[in-house]
Amino acid sequence: MQIISPQQILVPKKVYIGDTAELRCTFNSPEPLLKNLTQNGAVELPLNNFPFLASEDFDIKEIKLLPAGVDYYQLSITFVPWKTGSIQFEPLILSSHKKEDTDATESAVTIEFQPVQIVSLISSENAANTSLHDTAAPLLLPGTAYKLYGTLAASICLLIIVIRLFVKRKSLAFYINQKKLLKKYKKNKKQTIRLLYKIADQAEEADFDHKAEAENMQKALRNYLEVRFGYPFTHTVTSEIMKGWQEATQGLLSDTKEEAFGEIAESFIRTDYIRYSKNGRFAADELVKLIDLKTLQPFFSLF
């Protein structure tokens, strides 16, 4: 019979009366008996096989044996103590019974345990403290910690945002300028369309001044083009309007936009004729058609 004194650990380290605790015992043995018991892994040992472990000082809930390596094993005893101080388990005997019809030799392993200590609810350490300590003042006012953590988190987020804005300042400035420019173009377009429609609405009036409104129509379109393309169309004569268009766009726009601007240039020729001829007048519905169908719709839909 092999007698084993294992290395044992009590889990948890401090166990009180009525607590469920586990005693883990690790040992090494080449006994075939242990290999046979754990050949399929962890095995729960029946408690009725170990009546000698019964005691009023504790209740054993479970005993397990499991392999922990080559010829290494761990025995786990789960128990509930019912007294304080030292508890001693009786040696655990594992044996294989000899069969009557064979000559097999009975083998056994005895595992001896070291005492385990159960802590009293009233420990001597606590009993020695008989005097009351002075009440310590709070380190922080109630709720101050949350405000401090919140302020710290907000400061970190703000710092990250400032750093990102500094790193991307050029792209951010470009984005803001683009937004401002698009807003400027949109406002310019609305103002020009509103002014041209106002001129068209007055075309049927009896006192309609054809020369003045032809000039107003041309001014509105020139102002729009100058804002939209950044070229001085307000100071460009009609004969050079297409040349100015080529310089402003560098000839990079599509043929459709080129044709749309050509219609604008034609409207300048027509309005110049009305402005400078002696009896220049718009034909019936000519101004309305010029603004609604020929000039505004195709042109403003492209720019």
C-alpha positions as CSV (number, residue, x, y, z in Angstrom):
1,M,0.0,0.0,0.0
2,Q,1.3,3.4,-1.0
3,I,0.9,6.3,1.5
4,I,0.8,9.7,0.0
5,S,1.1,13.1,1.7
6,P,-0.2,15.5,-1.0
7,Q,0.2,19.3,-1.4
8,Q,-3.1,20.8,-0.4
9,I,-4.8,24.1,-0.9
10,L,-8.0,25.3,0.9
11,V,-10.4,27.4,-1.3
12,P,-11.2,30.0,-0.2
13,K,-8.3,30.7,2.1
14,K,-10.6,31.9,4.9
15,V,-13.5,29.6,5.6
16,Y,-16.2,30.3,8.2
17,I,-18.8,27.9,9.8
18,G,-21.5,27.0,7.3
19,D,-19.4,28.0,4.2
20,T,-18.9,25.6,1.4
21,A,-15.2,25.0,1.0
22,E,-13.0,22.9,-1.3
23,L,-9.8,21.1,-0.3
24,R,-7.6,20.5,-3.3
25,C,-4.9,17.9,-2.9
26,T,-2.2,17.4,-5.6
27,F,0.1,14.4,-5.6
28,N,2.2,12.1,-7.8
29,S,1.7,8.3,-8.0
30,P,2.5,5.5,-10.5
31,E,-0.2,3.3,-9.2
32,P,-2.3,1.6,-11.9
33,L,-5.3,1.9,-9.7
34,L,-5.3,5.6,-10.1
35,K,-4.9,5.4,-13.9
36,N,-7.8,3.0,-14.1
37,L,-10.0,5.3,-12.1
38,T,-9.2,8.4,-14.2
39,Q,-8.9,6.7,-17.6
40,N,-12.0,8.6,-18.8
41,G,-11.1,11.9,-17.0
42,A,-12.5,13.3,-13.8
43,V,-14.4,10.8,-11.7
44,E,-16.7,11.4,-8.7
45,L,-16.0,9.0,-5.9
46,P,-19.2,7.6,-4.1
47,L,-19.3,8.9,-0.5
48,N,-20.7,5.7,0.8
49,N,-17.4,4.0,0.0
50,F,-15.7,6.1,2.7
51,P,-17.8,5.9,5.9
52,F,-14.7,6.6,7.9
53,L,-14.8,10.2,6.7
54,A,-18.1,10.9,8.5
55,S,-17.8,13.4,11.3
56,E,-20.0,15.9,13.3
57,D,-17.4,18.6,12.6
58,F,-18.2,18.7,8.9
59,D,-20.3,17.4,6.0
60,I,-18.7,16.1,2.9
61,K,-20.7,17.0,-0.2
62,E,-18.5,15.7,-3.0
63,I,-15.2,13.9,-3.6
64,K,-13.6,14.0,-7.1
65,L,-10.4,12.6,-8.5
66,L,-9.0,14.0,-11.8
67,P,-5.8,13.6,-13.7
68,A,-3.4,16.5,-13.7
69,G,-0.6,15.2,-15.9
70,V,1.5,12.0,-16.3
71,D,1.2,10.2,-13.0
72,Y,-0.1,13.4,-11.4
73,Y,-3.5,13.6,-9.9
74,Q,-5.7,16.1,-8.0
75,L,-8.2,15.1,-5.3
76,S,-11.0,17.6,-4.6
77,I,-13.1,17.4,-1.4
78,T,-16.1,19.8,-1.1
79,F,-17.3,20.1,2.4
80,V,-19.2,22.4,4.9
81,P,-17.5,22.9,8.3
82,W,-19.6,23.0,11.5
83,K,-16.9,24.0,14.0
84,T,-14.1,26.5,14.2
85,G,-10.4,25.8,14.7
86,S,-8.6,22.8,13.3
87,I,-10.4,20.1,11.3
88,Q,-8.6,16.9,10.5
89,F,-9.8,14.5,7.8
90,E,-9.2,10.8,8.2
91,P,-6.9,9.3,5.7
92,L,-8.6,8.4,2.4
93,I,-8.1,4.8,1.3
94,L,-8.5,4.0,-2.4
95,S,-8.4,0.3,-3.2
96,S,-9.3,-2.3,-5.8
97,H,-11.0,-5.5,-4.7
98,K,-9.5,-8.9,-5.5
99,K,-11.7,-11.2,-7.6
100,E,-12.1,-14.7,-6.2
101,D,-11.6,-16.4,-9.6
102,T,-8.4,-14.6,-10.4
103,D,-4.9,-14.3,-8.9
104,A,-4.9,-10.5,-9.2
105,T,-3.2,-8.7,-6.3
106,E,-5.3,-6.1,-4.4
107,S,-3.8,-2.6,-4.7
108,A,-4.5,0.4,-2.5
109,V,-3.5,4.0,-2.0
110,T,-3.8,5.9,1.2
111,I,-3.9,9.7,1.1
112,E,-3.2,11.5,4.4
113,F,-4.4,15.0,5.0
114,Q,-3.0,17.9,6.9
115,P,-5.3,19.8,9.3
116,V,-7.4,22.7,7.9
117,Q,-8.2,25.9,9.9
118,I,-11.8,27.2,10.1
119,V,-12.1,30.9,11.0
120,S,-14.3,32.1,13.8
121,L,-16.9,34.8,12.9
122,I,-15.4,36.8,15.9
123,S,-11.7,36.6,15.3
124,S,-9.1,37.7,17.8
125,E,-7.9,40.3,15.4
126,N,-11.3,42.0,15.4
127,A,-11.8,41.6,19.2
128,A,-8.5,43.4,19.9
129,N,-10.0,46.6,18.4
130,T,-12.0,47.8,21.3
131,S,-11.6,51.6,20.8
132,L,-13.6,53.6,18.3
133,H,-11.7,55.5,15.6
134,D,-12.3,59.1,14.9
135,T,-14.6,59.8,12.0
136,A,-12.6,60.8,9.0
137,A,-13.8,63.7,7.0
138,P,-14.8,62.9,3.4
139,L,-12.0,63.5,0.9
140,L,-14.6,64.9,-1.6
141,L,-18.0,66.4,-1.3
142,P,-20.8,64.0,-2.3
143,G,-21.1,63.9,-6.1
144,T,-17.9,65.8,-6.6
145,A,-16.1,62.7,-7.9
146,Y,-18.6,62.3,-10.8
147,K,-18.2,66.0,-11.7
148,L,-14.4,65.7,-11.7
149,Y,-14.5,62.6,-13.9
150,G,-17.1,64.2,-16.2
151,T,-14.9,67.3,-16.5
152,L,-11.8,65.3,-17.2
153,A,-13.6,63.2,-19.8
154,A,-15.0,66.4,-21.5
155,S,-11.5,68.0,-21.4
156,I,-10.0,64.9,-23.1
157,C,-12.7,64.9,-25.8
158,L,-12.2,68.6,-26.4
159,L,-8.5,68.2,-26.6
160,I,-8.9,65.4,-29.2
161,I,-11.3,67.6,-31.2
162,V,-8.9,70.5,-31.2
163,I,-6.0,68.3,-32.3
164,R,-8.0,66.9,-35.1
165,L,-9.2,70.3,-36.2
166,F,-5.6,71.5,-36.2
167,V,-4.4,68.5,-38.2
168,K,-7.2,68.9,-40.8
169,R,-7.4,72.7,-40.7
170,K,-6.6,73.0,-44.5
171,S,-9.3,70.5,-45.6
172,L,-11.7,72.1,-43.1
173,A,-11.0,75.6,-44.4
174,F,-11.5,74.3,-47.9
175,Y,-14.8,72.7,-47.0
176,I,-16.1,75.9,-45.3
177,N,-15.1,78.0,-48.2
178,Q,-16.8,75.7,-50.6
179,K,-20.0,75.8,-48.5
180,K,-19.9,79.6,-48.5
181,L,-19.2,79.7,-52.2
182,L,-22.1,77.4,-53.0
183,K,-24.4,79.5,-50.8
184,K,-23.2,82.6,-52.6
185,Y,-23.9,81.0,-56.0
186,K,-27.4,79.9,-54.9
187,K,-28.3,83.3,-53.7
188,N,-27.0,84.9,-56.9
189,K,-29.1,82.5,-59.0
190,K,-32.3,83.2,-57.0
191,Q,-31.9,87.0,-57.2
192,T,-31.2,86.9,-61.0
193,I,-34.2,84.7,-61.7
194,R,-36.5,86.9,-59.5
195,L,-35.3,90.0,-61.3
196,L,-35.8,88.5,-64.8
197,Y,-39.3,87.3,-63.9
198,K,-40.2,90.7,-62.6
199,I,-39.1,92.2,-66.0
200,A,-41.2,89.6,-67.8
201,D,-44.3,90.3,-65.7
202,Q,-44.1,94.0,-66.7
203,A,-43.8,93.3,-70.4
204,E,-47.6,93.5,-71.0
205,E,-48.0,96.9,-69.3
206,A,-48.9,99.9,-71.5
207,D,-46.1,102.1,-70.1
208,F,-43.5,99.3,-70.5
209,D,-40.1,100.9,-71.3
210,H,-38.5,98.4,-73.8
211,K,-35.1,100.1,-73.9
212,A,-34.7,100.4,-70.1
213,E,-35.9,96.8,-69.4
214,A,-33.6,95.4,-72.1
215,E,-30.8,97.1,-70.3
216,N,-32.0,95.8,-66.9
217,M,-32.2,92.3,-68.4
218,Q,-28.7,92.4,-69.7
219,K,-27.3,93.9,-66.4
220,A,-29.0,91.1,-64.4
221,L,-27.4,88.4,-66.6
222,R,-24.0,90.1,-66.7
223,N,-24.0,90.4,-62.9
224,Y,-24.9,86.7,-62.5
225,L,-22.1,85.6,-64.9
226,E,-19.5,87.8,-63.1
227,V,-20.4,86.4,-59.7
228,R,-20.6,82.8,-61.0
229,F,-17.4,82.7,-63.0
230,G,-15.3,85.5,-61.4
231,Y,-14.8,87.3,-64.7
232,P,-15.6,91.0,-65.4
233,F,-18.6,90.4,-67.7
234,T,-20.2,93.7,-66.5
235,H,-17.4,95.5,-68.3
236,T,-17.2,93.3,-71.4
237,V,-18.7,94.5,-74.6
238,T,-21.2,92.1,-76.4
239,S,-18.8,91.5,-79.3
240,E,-16.2,90.1,-76.8
241,I,-18.6,88.2,-74.5
242,M,-17.8,84.8,-76.0
243,K,-14.0,85.5,-75.8
244,G,-14.5,86.4,-72.1
245,W,-16.4,83.1,-71.6
246,Q,-13.5,81.1,-73.1
247,E,-11.0,82.9,-70.8
248,A,-13.2,82.3,-67.7
249,T,-13.8,78.6,-68.3
250,Q,-10.5,77.8,-70.1
251,G,-12.6,75.9,-72.7
252,L,-13.1,73.0,-70.2
253,L,-16.9,72.9,-70.1
254,S,-19.1,70.6,-72.1
255,D,-20.7,71.4,-75.5
256,T,-24.1,71.6,-73.8
257,K,-23.0,74.4,-71.5
258,E,-21.2,76.1,-74.4
259,E,-24.5,76.2,-76.4
260,A,-26.4,77.5,-73.3
261,F,-23.9,80.4,-73.0
262,G,-24.3,81.0,-76.8
263,E,-28.0,81.7,-76.2
264,I,-27.1,84.2,-73.5
265,A,-24.7,85.9,-76.0
266,E,-27.5,86.0,-78.5
267,S,-29.8,87.7,-76.0
268,F,-27.2,90.3,-75.4
269,I,-27.1,91.1,-79.2
270,R,-30.9,91.3,-79.2
271,T,-31.1,93.6,-76.2
272,D,-28.3,95.8,-77.5
273,Y,-30.3,96.3,-80.7
274,I,-33.4,97.3,-78.7
275,R,-31.3,99.6,-76.5
276,Y,-29.4,101.5,-79.2
277,S,-31.8,101.5,-82.2
278,K,-34.2,104.4,-82.6
279,N,-37.5,102.6,-82.4
280,G,-36.2,99.3,-80.9
281,R,-39.0,97.3,-79.2
282,F,-39.6,93.7,-78.2
283,A,-42.1,91.8,-80.4
284,A,-45.3,90.6,-78.8
285,D,-44.4,87.9,-76.1
286,E,-40.8,88.0,-77.3
287,L,-39.4,89.1,-73.9
288,V,-41.4,86.4,-72.0
289,K,-40.4,83.7,-74.4
290,L,-36.7,84.9,-74.3
291,I,-36.7,84.7,-70.5
292,D,-38.8,81.6,-69.9
293,L,-37.8,79.3,-72.7
294,K,-34.7,80.3,-74.5
295,T,-32.5,81.9,-71.8
296,L,-33.5,80.9,-68.2
297,Q,-34.4,77.2,-68.3
298,P,-31.5,75.7,-70.3
299,F,-28.9,78.1,-68.8
300,F,-29.7,78.0,-65.1
301,S,-30.3,74.3,-65.1
302,L,-26.6,73.8,-66.1
303,F,-25.0,76.4,-63.7
